[in-house]
Amino acid sequence: MDKAIKQIIKSRNKLPPSPYSYKSKFEQEGGCGVTGFACNIPVSGRHIFEPSIQMHNRGNGKGGGIAAVGLKAEDLGVNQEILENDYLYQIALLKNEVQKQLEEEFIKPLFKIDNAERVKTVDDYRDIPGLVVKPPDVVRYFVRVRPEILKNFLEKNSLQDLDLRRAEDEFVYQTTYRINNKFYSSLDKKKAFVLSHGRNMLIFKIVGYAEQVVQYYQLEDLKAHVWIAHQRYPTKGKVWHPAGAHPFVGMDEALVHNGDFANYYAVTQYLKQRNIFPLFLTDTEVSVLLFDLLNRVYGYPLEYIIEAMAPTTELDFALLPPEKQKIYSAIHACHIHGSPDGPWFFIIARNEPYKNYFQLIGITDTAMLRPQVFALYEGEVQIGLICSEKQAIDATLRSLSKEDKRFCPVADQYWNARGGSHTDGGAFIFTVKPKKDDPSQKVIICTDKFGRVVSIPKKEIPPKGISLTTSNFLEKIELKINATLPIKAFKEILPLIPKWDYEEFYGLCHKLANRAIEDERTKKWIIEFLTLLNDRRYALGKKKRSWVLATINDVLKEIFDTTPDITSKISSRYKKIDWDSQKALRPPKKEEKVLVIDAWGFPPEGEECDAKLICKAYLEGWRLFIAYNYRGQRFCGCGLGPNTQGVHIDVYGSAGDYLGSGIDGLEIYVHGNAQDQVGQIINK
């Protein structure tokens, strides 16, 4: 072992022991919600709000948090040099009166303070709906270790061989431990704890939901390149504190986690052998402590860190190149007894100040026991996204595209990682780094665990102020409406699509949508035709599939939105119902065949969800459904009972978990992506 590594570990011998050194974790966690994104331009905090609120049901109000990396100096009242070089200490005060004592003992004598402030909040936390526990006041310091203090630390711990800046990192790490041990872990009545201490990054967390963090600390306009959030769902324990919420800080990284370790005690013992003592007793804390050990102390490259945490085994190991097998075998021999076991998925946001880049990292366990989705969009701007659910990715892109038209509401590519695999390693990394030809601008590079780049084909984006032109083929298509099957017209149009520009394609879609709205006799045919354009893969020429899909989604939504309401006296084959009109549900009249359900306003689950409305409509006699505008609502198609032959449900939008899980005869068509636990029980 390198001498400097030994001395760092030895220096931690002098830290006061944790009062919980031999205890197991206090709480367990269920299916939490994790989300994050990295962008090549700074993005406002309001855009982490949307995916967080849509995964509200993945938390239970016992803990929510966010982290931001790659901040804007002016947002924090400092200059760029201070932002990049100072440690951004954020300390949560559970008892305000402790601030003076904490500063006098741990801040003022040890650090040069370049800036200090109390973080602004809303006037009354009760003004935020659903927030029942007052979040802690947060004090923020931009600091550097005093030279004489650092010199004494080096001499006292024989760390003179360590790079001076890395020694300063270790001093900050140990100071944070001392603060947390004195003001939080060793007391029955908690007084304060460190939220974060890294460079160019910050963390906030509360007893509540992640979106309430943004609201309470007024982070809507705070900008950063990388954002992550967590909805916590602890399932054990009687008392919760914000310190137990995610994210947890390592040094310059923040980690959120969905899952529950089966070997928490074993991992803590592995850390204890290296003089690392958990203070907050959660899986997430030991995860980031492990990451920090492998990264900052041992100096492993990211690939080896991931391998130590999620080892490659069995057939996947056998399929690795011999040189990797040799290295990975050595990693297993040293670290497999400290590898987290059980279901888990990590999202990590980190600043790498020594290499001048920011990263968003997603790592899944080798058995892939927790849901995870990755996405990438590249155009005038670039953004990489990682979430528990695709619908949270869609919410982020939708929020961004409303504010900035350079963002498309649909990503170029969505995918899942295969845990511990020889193919992608079960991890993907979005790295935000300066452009080589213009360091003032940033670029995102997406790679897998092995460093292989995930690339998006270079295609044209729609021009600004796009005008809709009518393709010569539109007249031919209109003649085919109701005269031939939509699939036949679709096949005839395929050879022409690559030759069209955006104006022609958009023009066709919008003109057909207008025709369907104006003439109901064409509506069924046009919906089926546009749905084929949405569902099928086909050549697009120079056009980006993401923008094409966004347009098709828009025109289908326009058709569905303009369907006569169920309270309307207009005679129609289609009737629409939504959250506001649901109490008007009734049996279909003679000419009414299709119930169009706008799912937007419905909760994701429970007695008032849209899935229950479908069940009620079925009992009223409805058999054909179009359910659209989904944003993560669960259980679509469930609960209708046995022998439901003849029921047909078309689903558009971001459908949630458990779709079609428990069906007996009915047919359900998903015109997008199904999520976790789809079609679990199917009969007939």
C-alpha positions in Angstrom: 0.0 0.0 0.0 1.2 3.5 -0.9 2.8 5.3 2.1 0.4 8.3 1.7 -2.6 6.0 1.7 -1.4 4.4 4.9 -0.8 7.7 6.6 -4.3 9.0 5.6 -5.9 5.9 7.2 -3.6 6.1 10.2 -4.4 9.8 10.7 -8.1 8.9 11.2 -7.2 6.9 14.3 -7.2 10.1 16.1 -10.8 10.9 15.3 -13.3 10.4 18.1 -15.0 7.0 17.6 -18.6 6.9 16.5 -21.1 6.1 19.3 -22.7 3.8 16.8 -19.7 1.8 15.7 -21.2 -1.5 16.6 -24.9 -0.8 15.8 -26.8 -1.7 12.7 -28.7 0.8 10.8 -31.8 2.4 12.4 -34.0 2.5 9.3 -34.8 0.5 6.2 -35.9 2.0 2.9 -38.4 0.8 0.3 -38.8 1.8 -3.3 -37.3 5.3 -3.2 -37.2 7.7 -6.2 -34.0 9.0 -7.6 -33.4 11.4 -10.5 -30.7 13.5 -12.0 -29.5 15.2 -15.1 -26.3 16.9 -16.4 -26.4 19.6 -19.0 -23.7 21.5 -20.9 -25.3 24.8 -19.9 -26.3 25.8 -16.4 -29.9 24.8 -15.7 -32.3 26.3 -13.0 -33.4 24.3 -10.0 -37.0 24.5 -11.0 -36.3 21.8 -13.5 -35.4 19.3 -10.8 -38.7 20.2 -9.2 -40.8 18.6 -12.0 -39.4 15.1 -11.9 -39.3 15.1 -8.2 -42.9 16.0 -7.8 -43.9 13.3 -10.3 -42.1 10.7 -8.2 -43.8 12.0 -5.1 -45.3 8.6 -4.5 -41.9 7.0 -4.3 -41.4 8.9 -1.0 -43.4 9.1 2.1 -42.5 12.6 3.3 -39.8 11.3 5.7 -36.9 12.6 3.7 -36.1 14.5 0.5 -33.1 16.1 -0.8 -31.2 17.6 -3.8 -27.6 18.3 -4.8 -26.2 20.7 -7.4 -22.8 20.6 -9.0 -21.2 23.1 -11.3 -22.8 26.3 -9.9 -22.8 29.9 -11.0 -20.7 32.1 -8.9 -23.0 35.1 -9.1 -25.9 33.1 -7.8 -24.0 32.6 -4.6 -22.5 36.0 -4.2 -18.9 35.1 -4.8 -16.4 35.3 -7.7 -15.5 32.4 -9.9 -12.1 31.9 -8.2 -13.7 31.5 -4.8 -16.4 29.1 -6.2 -13.8 26.9 -7.8 -11.1 26.9 -5.1 -13.0 27.3 -1.8 -14.7 24.6 0.1 -18.5 25.3 0.1 -19.5 24.3 3.6 -23.2 24.1 4.2 -24.2 23.3 7.8 -27.8 22.6 8.9 -28.8 24.1 12.2 -31.3 22.0 14.1 -30.9 24.3 17.1 -30.0 27.9 16.0 -28.3 28.7 19.2 -25.5 26.2 18.4 -24.2 28.3 15.5 -21.9 30.5 17.6 -20.3 27.6 19.5 -19.8 25.6 16.2 -18.2 28.6 14.5 -15.9 29.4 17.4 -14.7 25.8 17.7 -14.6 24.5 14.1 -14.9 27.3 11.6 -13.2 30.5 12.6 -10.0 29.1 14.1 -9.4 26.5 11.4 -10.5 28.3 8.2 -10.1 31.5 6.3 -13.6 32.6 5.6 -14.1 34.3 2.2 -17.9 34.5 2.5 -20.6 33.5 5.0 -24.3 33.8 4.9 -27.6 32.3 6.2 -29.4 30.7 3.2 -32.7 32.4 2.4 -35.9 30.5 2.9 -39.6 31.2 2.6 -41.0 33.1 5.6 -43.2 30.3 6.9 -42.6 26.7 6.0 -46.4 26.0 6.5 -47.1 28.0 3.4 -45.6 25.0 1.4 -48.4 22.4 1.0 -47.7 19.1 2.8 -44.5 20.3 4.6 -45.2 19.4 8.2 -41.7 19.6 9.8 -39.8 22.9 9.7 -36.6 22.4 7.7 -33.3 23.4 9.3 -31.8 26.8 8.8 -28.6 26.5 6.7 -25.5 28.5 7.0 -23.1 28.6 4.1 -19.4 29.3 4.3 -16.8 29.6 1.5 -13.5 28.6 3.3 -9.9 27.6 2.9 -7.9 25.9 5.6 -5.5 28.3 7.4 -1.9 27.7 6.2 -0.6 27.2 9.8 -3.4 24.8 10.6 -2.8 22.8 7.5 1.0 22.7 8.2 0.4 21.4 11.7 -2.0 18.8 10.4 0.6 17.5 7.9 3.3 17.3 10.5 1.1 15.8 13.2 0.0 13.0 10.9 3.2 12.6 8.8 1.4 13.6 5.6 4.2 15.7 4.1 4.4 13.4 1.1 0.8 14.1 0.2 -0.1 16.8 -2.3 -0.9 19.9 -0.4 -4.3 20.4 -1.9 -5.3 16.8 -1.3 -4.1 17.1 2.3 -6.4 20.1 2.6 -9.3 17.8 1.3 -8.5 15.3 4.0 -8.5 18.0 6.7 -11.9 19.2 5.6 -13.2 15.6 5.6 -11.9 15.0 9.2 -13.3 18.3 10.4 -16.7 17.5 9.0 -16.5 14.2 10.9 -15.7 16.0 14.1 -18.6 18.4 13.7 -21.1 15.7 13.0 -19.8 13.5 15.8 -20.0 16.3 18.4 -23.2 18.1 17.3 -25.3 15.2 15.9 -24.3 11.6 16.5 -23.2 11.8 20.1 -26.3 13.6 21.3 -29.8 12.5 22.0 -31.0 15.9 21.0 -29.4 16.6 17.6 -28.1 20.2 17.2 -26.4 20.5 13.8 -24.8 18.5 11.0 -22.8 19.2 7.8 -24.8 19.0 4.6 -21.9 19.3 2.3 -18.3 20.6 2.1 -17.1 20.0 -1.4 -15.9 22.5 -4.0 -18.4 23.9 -6.5 -21.3 21.8 -5.1 -24.0 21.9 -2.5 -26.6 19.7 -0.8 -29.9 20.5 0.8 -32.2 17.9 2.6 -35.2 18.0 4.8 -37.9 15.8 6.4 -40.3 16.2 3.5 -40.2 15.7 -0.2 -37.5 16.7 -2.7 -39.6 19.3 -4.5 -40.3 21.0 -1.1 -36.5 21.5 -0.7 -36.5 23.6 -3.9 -39.5 25.6 -2.6 -38.4 26.1 0.9 -34.8 27.2 0.2 -35.9 29.1 -2.9 -33.7 27.3 -5.4 -35.9 27.7 -8.4 -33.5 30.1 -10.0 -30.2 28.7 -8.7 -28.3 27.3 -11.7 -26.0 24.3 -12.0 -24.7 21.9 -14.6 -25.6 18.8 -12.6 -28.7 18.2 -10.4 -29.8 15.1 -8.5 -32.8 14.6 -6.2 -34.1 11.9 -4.0 -37.5 10.9 -2.6 -37.0 8.9 0.5 -39.3 6.0 1.7 -37.9 4.8 5.0 -39.9 1.8 6.2 -38.4 1.3 9.7 -37.8 3.7 12.6 -39.9 6.1 14.6 -38.1 9.4 14.4 -36.7 11.0 11.3 -34.2 13.8 11.0 -33.1 15.6 7.8 -29.6 14.2 8.3 -30.9 10.8 7.3 -32.2 12.0 4.0 -30.3 11.8 0.8 -28.0 12.9 -0.8 -24.9 12.1 1.3 -21.6 13.8 0.7 -18.2 12.1 0.2 -15.7 14.9 -0.6 -16.7 16.5 -3.9 -19.5 14.1 -4.7 -23.1 13.6 -3.6 -24.8 10.2 -3.8 -28.5 9.2 -3.8 -29.6 5.6 -3.6 -32.7 3.5 -4.1 -32.5 0.1 -2.4 -31.6 -1.6 0.8 -28.3 -3.4 1.6 -28.4 -7.0 2.8 -24.9 -6.7 4.1 -24.9 -3.2 5.8 -22.9 -4.5 8.8 -20.3 -6.2 6.7 -19.7 -3.0 4.7 -19.4 -0.9 7.9 -16.8 -3.4 9.2 -14.9 -3.1 6.0 -14.9 0.7 6.5 -14.1 0.4 10.2 -10.9 -1.5 9.4 -9.8 1.6 7.5 -10.8 4.0 10.4 -14.0 5.1 8.7 -17.0 5.2 11.0 -20.6 5.9 9.8 -22.5 8.4 11.9 -26.0 8.5 10.3 -26.6 4.7 10.0 -28.0 4.5 6.4 -27.0 2.5 3.4 -26.5 5.7 1.5 -24.0 7.1 3.9 -21.8 3.9 3.8 -22.1 3.9 0.0 -20.6 7.4 -0.4 -18.0 6.7 2.3 -17.0 3.6 0.3 -16.9 5.6 -3.0 -14.7 8.3 -1.3 -12.3 5.7 0.0 -11.9 4.1 -3.4 -11.7 7.4 -5.2 -9.9 9.8 -3.0 -7.8 7.7 -0.7 -6.9 4.7 -3.0 -7.0 6.8 -6.1 -8.7 4.2 -8.3 -9.9 5.1 -11.7 -13.7 5.2 -12.0 -13.9 1.8 -13.8 -12.2 0.1 -10.9 -14.3 1.9 -8.3 -17.4 0.6 -10.0 -16.0 -2.9 -10.2 -15.2 -2.8 -6.5 -18.8 -1.8 -5.7 -20.6 -3.9 -8.3 -18.3 -6.8 -9.2 -18.5 -8.7 -12.5 -19.2 -12.4 -11.9 -20.0 -15.7 -13.6 -20.6 -15.7 -17.3 -20.0 -12.0 -17.7 -16.7 -12.3 -16.0 -15.7 -15.2 -18.3 -16.6 -13.1 -21.4 -14.2 -10.3 -20.3 -10.8 -9.9 -22.0 -8.1 -11.8 -20.2 -6.3 -8.6 -19.1 -9.5 -7.3 -17.5 -10.1 -10.6 -15.8 -6.7 -10.4 -14.2 -7.3 -6.8 -12.9 -10.8 -7.5 -11.8 -9.8 -10.7 -9.9 -7.3 -8.6 -7.9 -10.0 -6.0 -7.1 -12.4 -8.8 -6.0 -9.8 -10.3 -3.7 -9.2 -6.9 -2.0 -12.7 -5.5 -2.0 -15.5 -8.0 -2.6 -16.2 -8.3 1.2 -16.9 -4.6 1.2 -19.1 -4.6 -1.9 -22.8 -3.6 -1.3 -25.1 -6.6 -1.6 -28.8 -6.6 -2.2 -31.0 -4.3 -4.4 -29.5 -0.9 -5.0 -29.1 1.8 -7.6 -26.8 4.8 -7.2 -26.8 8.2 -8.8 -23.8 10.3 -8.1 -23.1 13.9 -8.9 -19.5 15.0 -8.5 -17.1 17.7 -9.2 -13.6 16.5 -10.2 -11.6 19.7 -9.5 -8.2 18.1 -10.3 -9.3 17.3 -13.8 -11.7 20.2 -14.4 -15.0 18.4 -15.1 -18.4 17.5 -13.6 -20.0 14.1 -13.7 -23.4 12.4 -13.4 -22.9 8.7 -12.7 -25.5 5.9 -12.6 -24.5 2.5 -11.2 -26.8 -0.5 -10.8 -26.4 -3.6 -8.7 -25.3 -6.8 -10.5 -28.8 -8.3 -10.3 -30.6 -5.1 -11.5 -33.1 -5.3 -8.7 -34.0 -1.6 -8.8 -35.4 0.3 -11.8 -33.1 2.6 -13.7 -33.4 4.5 -17.0 -30.7 6.5 -18.9 -31.3 9.1 -21.7 -29.3 11.4 -23.8 -30.3 14.4 -26.0 -27.8 16.2 -28.3 -28.7 19.3 -30.3 -28.0 23.0 -29.8 -27.7 21.9 -26.2 -26.8 18.5 -24.6 -28.4 16.8 -21.6 -27.9 13.4 -20.0 -30.5 12.1 -17.6 -30.8 9.2 -15.1 -33.9 8.4 -13.2 -35.8 5.6 -11.5 -38.6 6.0 -14.1 -38.7 7.2 -17.7 -41.7 9.4 -16.8 -39.3 11.5 -14.6 -37.0 11.9 -17.6 -39.9 13.0 -19.7 -41.0 15.5 -17.0 -37.5 17.0 -16.9 -37.4 17.4 -20.7 -40.9 18.8 -20.8 -40.1 21.4 -18.2 -36.9 22.4 -20.0 -38.5 22.6 -23.4 -41.2 25.0 -22.2 -38.5 27.4 -21.0 -35.9 26.9 -23.7 -36.9 25.8 -27.2 -33.4 24.4 -27.8 -34.4 21.4 -25.6 -36.6 18.7 -27.2 -39.3 17.2 -25.0 -38.2 13.7 -26.3 -34.7 12.4 -25.8 -32.6 11.0 -28.7 -32.0 7.8 -26.9 -33.3 5.9 -23.8 -31.7 2.8 -22.4 -31.1 0.6 -19.4 -27.8 -0.6 -17.9 -27.2 -4.3 -17.4 -25.7 -4.7 -14.0 -22.2 -6.3 -13.7 -22.2 -7.1 -17.4 -19.3 -7.5 -19.8 -21.2 -5.3 -22.3 -21.7 -2.0 -20.5 -20.6 -2.8 -16.9 -23.9 -1.7 -15.4 -23.0 1.9 -15.3 -23.0 5.0 -17.5 -21.3 8.4 -16.9 -22.2 11.8 -18.3 -19.1 14.0 -18.1 -19.4 17.8 -18.5 -16.1 19.2 -19.6 -14.7 22.3 -21.4 -14.7 22.2 -25.2 -11.2 21.7 -26.6 -11.5 24.5 -29.1 -13.4 26.9 -26.8 -12.8 26.2 -23.0 -15.5 28.8 -22.2 -18.1 26.4 -23.5 -19.0 22.9 -22.1 -19.6 19.6 -23.8 -21.1 16.4 -22.6 -19.5 13.0 -23.2 -21.5 9.9 -22.3 -19.5 6.7 -21.7 -20.2 3.3 -20.2 -18.1 1.8 -17.3 -15.4 0.8 -19.8 -15.1 4.2 -21.3 -16.9 3.4 -24.6 -18.7 6.5 -25.9 -22.5 6.5 -26.3 -22.9 8.5 -29.5 -26.0 10.0 -31.2 -26.1 10.1 -35.0 -25.5 13.7 -36.2 -28.7 14.9 -37.8 -30.4 18.3 -38.4 -32.5 20.0 -35.8 -35.7 21.8 -36.8 -35.1 25.4 -37.9 -36.4 28.3 -35.7 -39.7 29.7 -36.7 -40.6 26.6 -38.7 -43.4 27.1 -41.2 -45.7 24.3 -42.2 -45.8 23.3 -45.8 -48.2 20.9 -47.4 -46.6 17.8 -49.0 -47.9 16.9 -52.4 -48.6 13.5 -50.9 -51.1 15.0 -48.5 -53.9 14.9 -51.1 -53.1 11.3 -51.9 -53.3 10.5 -48.2 -56.6 12.3 -47.8 -58.1 10.2 -50.6 -57.0 7.1 -48.8 -58.8 8.0 -45.6 -61.4 5.4 -44.9 -60.8 3.9 -48.4 -57.9 1.8 -47.4 -56.3 0.6 -44.2 -54.0 3.0 -42.4 -51.2 0.5 -42.5 -51.3 0.4 -46.3 -51.1 4.2 -46.5 -48.3 4.1 -43.9 -46.2 1.7 -46.0 -46.7 3.8 -49.1 -45.4 6.9 -47.4 -42.3 5.3 -46.0 -40.0 5.7 -49.0 -40.9 9.4 -49.2 -40.3 10.4 -45.5 -36.4 10.5 -45.8 -36.7 13.1 -48.6 -39.0 15.4 -46.7 -37.7 18.3 -44.6 -39.2 19.2 -41.2 -41.7 21.6 -42.8 -43.2 18.9 -45.0 -43.4 16.3 -42.2 -44.8 18.7 -39.7 -47.3 20.0 -42.3 -48.6 16.5 -43.0 -49.1 15.8 -39.3 -50.8 19.1 -38.5 -53.1 19.0 -41.5 -54.2 15.5 -40.7 -54.8 16.5 -37.1 -56.9 19.4 -38.2 -58.9 17.2 -40.6 -59.6 14.7 -37.7 -60.8 17.6 -35.5 -63.1 19.0 -38.2 -64.5 15.8 -39.6 -65.1 13.0 -37.1 -65.7 10.5 -39.9 -61.9 10.6 -40.5 -60.9 10.6 -36.8 -60.4 6.9 -36.2 -58.4 6.4 -39.4 -56.1 9.4 -38.8 -55.5 8.4 -35.2 -54.4 5.0 -36.3 -52.2 6.4 -39.1 -50.5 8.9 -36.8 -50.1 6.2 -34.2 -48.2 4.1 -36.8 -45.9 7.0 -37.4 -45.4 7.1 -33.6 -44.9 3.4 -33.0 -42.9 2.2 -35.9 -39.2 2.6 -36.7 -38.4 3.9 -40.2 -35.8 6.0 -42.1 -36.1 9.7 -41.5 -33.2 11.0 -43.6 -31.6 14.0 -42.0 -34.4 14.6 -39.4 -33.9 13.7 -35.7 -36.3 11.0 -34.5 -36.7 12.9 -31.2 -38.2 16.0 -32.8 -40.4 13.9 -35.1 -41.8 12.0 -32.2 -42.4 15.2 -30.3 -44.5 16.6 -33.2 -46.5 13.4 -33.5 -47.2 13.4 -29.8 -48.3 17.0 -30.0 -50.8 16.5 -32.8 -52.3 13.3 -31.2 -52.7 15.2 -28.0 -54.4 18.0 -29.9 -56.9 15.5 -31.4 -57.6 13.9 -28.0 -57.9 17.3 -26.3 -60.6 18.5 -28.7 -62.8 15.5 -28.2 -66.3 16.4 -27.0 -66.5 16.3 -23.2 -68.7 13.6 -21.6 -70.9 16.4 -20.4 -71.3 17.7 -23.9 -74.5 17.2 -25.9 -72.6 16.8 -29.1 -73.2 13.5 -30.8 -69.9 11.7 -31.2 -68.3 8.3 -31.3 -65.7 9.6 -28.9 -66.3 11.2 -25.4 -63.6 12.7 -23.2 -63.4 12.6 -19.5 -60.8 14.1 -17.2 -60.1 14.9 -13.5 -62.6 17.7 -13.4 -65.4 15.8 -15.3 -65.0 12.4 -13.8 -68.1 12.6 -11.6 -70.1 12.9 -14.8 -69.2 9.3 -15.8 -72.2 7.5 -17.2 -73.0 4.5 -19.5 -72.2 5.1 -23.2 -75.1 6.2 -25.4 -75.8 4.3 -28.6 -73.4 6.2 -30.9 -70.7 6.5 -28.2 -68.0 3.8 -28.5 -64.6 5.2 -27.2 -64.0 6.9 -23.8 -61.0 9.2 -24.1 -59.4 9.7 -20.7 -57.1 12.6 -20.0 -54.9 11.2 -17.2 -53.0 14.5 -16.5 -54.7 15.6 -13.4 -55.1 12.2 -11.7 -52.9 11.0 -8.9 -50.4 8.2 -9.7 -52.2 5.6 -7.6 -54.9 5.2 -5.0 -58.7 5.3 -5.0 -58.8 8.4 -7.1 -56.4 7.4 -9.8 -57.2 7.0 -13.5 -56.9 3.2 -13.3 -59.9 3.2 -10.9 -61.8 5.4 -13.3 -61.3 2.9 -16.1 -62.6 0.1 -13.8 -65.7 2.3 -13.1 -66.2 3.0 -16.8 -66.0 -0.7 -17.6 -68.8 -1.4 -15.1 -70.8 1.4 -16.8 -70.5 -0.4 -20.1 -67.5 1.2 -21.8 -65.2 -1.2 -23.6 -62.9 0.9 -25.8 -60.5 3.4 -24.2 -57.9 5.9 -25.2 -55.9 6.9 -22.2 -53.5 9.8 -22.9 -51.4 12.5 -21.2 -49.9 10.1 -18.8 -47.1 11.3 -16.5 -46.3 8.2 -14.5 -49.8 7.1 -13.3 -49.7 3.5 -12.3 -51.9 0.3 -12.7 -53.5 1.1 -16.1 -55.6 -1.9 -17.1 -55.6 -3.4 -13.6 -58.6 -4.3 -11.5 -61.2 -5.0 -14.3 -61.7 -8.6 -13.2 -62.0 -11.8 -15.1 -63.3 -12.4 -18.6 -62.7 -8.9 -20.0 -62.5 -10.0 -23.7 -63.5 -7.1 -25.9 -61.9 -4.4 -23.8 -59.2 -2.5 -25.8 -57.1 0.2 -24.1 -54.7 2.5 -26.1 -52.1 4.2 -23.8 -50.3 7.4 -24.9 -47.7 9.3 -22.8 -45.5 8.4 -19.9 -47.3 5.4 -18.4 -46.2 4.3 -14.9 -45.5 1.0 -13.2 -47.7 -2.1 -13.0 -49.4 -1.5 -16.4 -51.4 -4.5 -17.3 -50.3 -6.4 -14.2 -53.4 -8.5 -13.6 -55.5 -8.8 -16.8 -57.8 -11.6 -18.1 -58.8 -11.2 -21.7 -58.5 -7.4 -22.3 -56.0 -6.0 -24.7 -53.8 -3.0 -23.8 -51.5 -1.2 -26.3 -48.7 1.0 -25.1 -47.8 3.6 -27.7 -44.5 4.6 -26.0 -42.6 2.9 -23.2 -43.8 0.6 -20.5 -42.1 0.9 -17.1 -41.2 -1.4 -14.2 -43.5 -4.4 -13.3 -45.3 -4.4 -16.6 -47.7 -7.3 -17.4 -46.8 -9.3 -14.3 -50.0 -11.5 -14.4 -51.7 -12.1 -17.7 -54.4 -14.7 -18.5 -55.9 -15.4 -21.9 
